[in-house]
Amino acid sequence: MKITERLIGLEKRQQELLEEIMELKMMAYALEEENEKLRLQLCSYTDEDKATIEENVKKIQGQGYDNLEKLYQEGFHICHLHFGEVREGDCIFCMSFLQKL
């Protein structure tokens, strides 16, 4: 193989690498812009918004606890071992789960 052919091959590979680098730079730029937008959006919540969100979380958690307790009272397991199965008598796993909540 002649030296000029090898040089032409190297030049072609160099061009391909430069094109790939440009594509990656554009992708990185787009990701950085999106990241900045998301950061600004995340920081734009007011204290009132945060309080509302926290209040909603507490409501949802309370409802979940109430639902599990109701299931247990209706005679179903709520422990991870037998979840949803009909229960015969008390289950120490279910009861300990209810106490942790």
Secondary structure as GFF3:
##gff-version 3
##sequence-region A 1 101
A	DSSP	alpha_helix	3	43	.	.	.	ID=ss1
A	DSSP	alpha_helix	47	73	.	.	.	ID=ss2
A	DSSP	alpha_helix	92	100	.	.	.	ID=ss3
###
